[in-house]
Amino acid sequence: MRHRFTLHSLSNHNKNYPSPILPPQNGNNNGSLKNTFPDKYTISSLVHWAKNLLQEHNIDSPSLDAEVILSHLLDYKRIDLYVYPDKPVEDTVVIRYKEAIQKRSQRVPLQYITNHAEFMSLDFYVDERVLIPRPETELLVEAVIKRAQILTHENEIVIVDIGVGSGNIAITLAMKIDNARIFAIDLSPDALAVAKINAQRHAVFSKITFLCGDIFRPLEGYGIESKVNFIVSNPPYVSSAEFDSLQEEVRNFEPYGALISGQDGLQMFRRIITHANTWLKPGGYVIFEAGEKQARKVARLFEDRGCFKKADFLKDYRHIHRIVIAQMEEGRG
């Protein structure tokens, strides 16, 4: 389960390469925040201080995080830090930078500090109300897009996204599928508020109906029973027993309700699969993201339901079965 919840940096440069804007290292650096903070506030001196502080707290990518946070506060590109290393930084920015670096040293996720997460090359606002989007989930979105392209006879492609979170799945699908009509459901009003921010940011608010409630219950009254082409979900799938073993950034800062799903991590899968046939069109799909070692267990849940074809899997970047794809039989079960 650990892979699904490792944090992903805001840059593809996720190794801690030496930074050309940092002064040379002196070897031992055991100073505290008080006695290592620079006298002159320049880009180079601030990043140097921040990198050392983050190293002291065993942050995986101290140089990268120090640079990403400062470039965010300055509204610069990271390359600008390299071009203008001696540029003075205003006191107000310095104060905010110190606070942000202290948060990161306490394991607050980088994405929550910058309120920025990238998903399929799109920029999403995130904060502590929602999970941080992960690259693995892009495979789910790509699977839906691929199958939607085949449905050329459909005037409207109806998609239900259960557990919308930041809206990364629903919004990306709304942008990529022209005739999509999307129902985005979440139990958390706070999560829906974040998703609406992102829908407005990406100009797809009119294509998405945001609904607060449990699983399929909010869909009642919309007249889409037996009319849904895709039910998609990246549901909670960590077991309660595994919670304490999660990465500290995840365990202490990401929303608990979006992570945990019963004693075996399969509770949400069961609930969705049990009622999916009420809403799906014959030949419609349920597409899940699942945890490590869960995909075949989820596939058996579809088999037990009795009205789905044999499930398919997609592997993630670590060759783990990450996406489970099940198609409703043409003759309803």
N, C-alpha and C positions, 0 to 999 in steps of 0.2 A: 504493500500500500504506500510505501514511502515515496515512490517516484511521483505519484500523482500530486503530491503536496510539497515537492521541492520548489523553491521560489525561482522565478526566471527573471533575469535582469532586463533592463529596458534597452539593452544594446545586444547585438550579436557577439560583441567582444566580451565573452563571459569568462575569459581567463584573466588573471591578474598580471598583465604585462606591465613592465616598467613604463612609467609615464614620462614623456619628454618635458612636461612642465614642472615636474617635481625636482627640488634640489637633491643632491646626493645624500644617501643615507649614512648615518654615523655608526651603524651597527646596533648597539644597545640603545633602546629608547623606552626608558621606564618612567618618563615624566608624567605628571598628572595634567588634567585639563587646565589647571591654574597656571602651572609653570611652563607649559609648552605653547601656550597660545601666542601667536606672533604679535610683535609691537606694531608692525606696519601691515595694513590690510590690503594685500594684493592677491590676485587670483592664485599665483604660485604659492604664496606663504599659507593661505587658507587651506588650499587643497593638501599641502604637505602636512599641516597640523591635523586635518581631518583624517587623512589616510593613516597616520600614526595612531590616532585614537581608536579608529575602527580595527586596526591590527591588534591593539591591546585587548580588544574585546572579542577577538577571534571571528570577526566578520569575514566571510569567504572572499569577497572581492572588494577590499578596502579602497583601492585606487579608483576603480570604476564607480563605486557608490559615492565617493567623495566628489567626483567630477560630475556625475549625473545630477546630484542634488544642487551643486552650485550653478551649473548651467541652467537648471530649472528655475532657480530663484532669480538669476540674471536675465532669463528669457534669451539665453544664448544657445547655439548649437555647441556640442562638446568640442568640436574642432576650433571654435572661437577661443576656448581656454588655452589651447596650444598656441594660437596666433598672438594672443595678448596676455602672456603670463605675468607681466609687470603692471597691468592695469589696476589702478586703485579700486577698491570696493567700498561702497557707501556703508556708513555705520548701521543703518536700518537693515540692510541686507546681511551684514555680518551677524547681527543679533539673531535674525531668523535662521541663518546658516548654523550657528552654534546650537540652537534649539533642535534643528533638524538632525544634525549629526549626533547629538545626544540621544535623540529618539532611535536612530538607526543603531547606535551602540547598545541600546536596550532591546534590540531585535524587532523593533517595529518594521514591518516590511517596507522596502523601498517604494513600492507602488502606492502604499498608503501615504507616504510622506510627500510624494510628488503628485498624488491623485491622477496618476497616468498608468495605463496598461495597454500594451499593443496586442491586437488580436487580428490575424489575417491582414496585417498591414494597416489596420484601422486603429484610431486612437480612442480609447474608452476612459471615461471618468470612473474612478473607483475610490471607495473609502471603506471604513470598517464595517459598513452595513452589508457588504457583499464579498463573496469570494473573489480572489484575483484570477482572471482568465488564464488558462494554461495552454501551451501549444498543442497538447494532445487533443484538446477539444476541437481544434481546427479540422481534424480528421472526420469528426461527426458532421460538421457543416459541409465539408466536401462530399461526403457520402450522400447527403440530402440533395445537394445541387446536382450531382451526377444523375441521380434517379429522377429528379424533377425535369431534367432536360429531355427525358424520354416521353414525358406526359404531354405531348404536343396537342392532343385532342382535348385537354382540359382548359376550359375558359378561365378557371380560377383554381389555384392550388392551395388547399387549406392545410395549414400547419398549426399544430398545438405544441407549444414549448412549456414543459412542466418544470418549474424551478428556474425562473428566468434570471434571477440574480442581477448582474450588471446589465443584462440584455445582450450580451455579446453574440449568443446564438441567434436569437430572434431578429436582431437588428441586421446582422450580416446576411441572413437569409432574405430579409426584406430588401436589402440592397442588391443581392445577386439574382433573385428570382423576380422577374418583372410582374407576373400575375399572382404573386403570393398574397394570401390573406392569412394573417398570423394572429393566433390567440396566445398571449404570453401570461402564464399563471404563476403566482408565487404566494406562499402563505404569509410572507413578510411584507407589510406596507412599506417598510424602510427600503427593502430591496427594490420594490416597484418604483419608488421615488427616484432611485439611482438609474434604473432602466429607462425611465421617462426622460431624464436628463440626456442620456445617450441617444435615445430615439430622436429627440429634437436636434441634438448636435449633428446627427447624420441624416436629417431631413426625411425620416421614414415614419414619423409618428402616425400619420394617417393610415398606414398599412397595418398597424398593429393595434389590437384590442388588449389592453392591460387589465387583468382580472386578479383580484385578491381572494384567495381561498385555497381549499384543500383539494389537490389532484383535479378531478374532472368536475367537481360540484359547481364551480363558477360558470361552466359552459351551458348549464341547463337554461333553456329559454332562448338560445341563439339559433335553434333549428339546424344544428350541424350534426345531429346523430346520423351515423352511417355515411357521412360526407367528408370525413377527414382523410387527406392523403398521407400525412406524416404526423406521427406523435414522436417528438424528440425530447430527450432529457439527459442532462448530466446531473443525476440525483445525488443526494447524500449517499455515500457507500462505504464509509468507515464504520467498523464495528465499535461498540462502546468499549470493548476490551483493548482496542488498538489506540484509543485516543491519547493515552499518556506517552506513546512512542512516536507521536507525530513530531515533525520539526518544530522547534520552539516558536518560530515566527507564525506558524499555522496554529498551533495549539493555544497560544496566548492572545492572538489578535484576530484571526479570521472567525466568522460567525459559527458558533457551535452547531446550530440547527441546520446549517448547510453542509455539515461534514458527517454527522453521525446518523446511522440508520439501523437502530436495533442492535441486538447482540451479535448477529452474524453479518451485518452490513447489507443485507438483501431485502430489508423490509419495504423500501420504496419501490424496488423492482417488482416485488410481488403485488403490491397495491395497484401499480399502473397496469401490469399485464392482466390482472383479474378483470379490469373494466375496459380494456382497450377496444375489444371487439364491438362494444356498444357504439363507439364513435368512428371507428375506421370504416372506410369504403372497402368492399371486397378488393383484394390486391394492394391495399394500403400497407404502410410500413410503420413499425416501431423501431426507432434507432436510439440506442443507449450508449453512453460512455460508462465503462465499468472499471472497477479496481483491479489491481494485480491479482491473478488467480481466481477472479470472479466470473470471467466471461462464459466459461462452460457451465457454471452453476446457473447463470442467467439463462443460457440457452435451454437448459433442462426445465426451467420454469415455463418457457414458451412451449416446450414439448408437452408438459403436463396440462397446459391449458387446452391443447387439442385442436385449435383452429388456425395454427400458424405453420407455414412451411419450415423446413429445417433452417436454423439460424446460420448466418454467415458472420465472419469476424474480420476485423481489420487490425493489423499490428501497429503499434506506435514506434517511436524512434529508438526504443530499446528492444524492439521485437517482442513486446508483450501484447497479447490479445487485449486491445483497449476498447474497440467499438464493436457492439453487438447489433446485428441487423436482422430483423425478423419480418417476414411478409405475411399478411393475412391471406388465407386461402381464398380463392375466387368464390367458392361456395362457402358461405359463412358457417362457422361452427357453432 
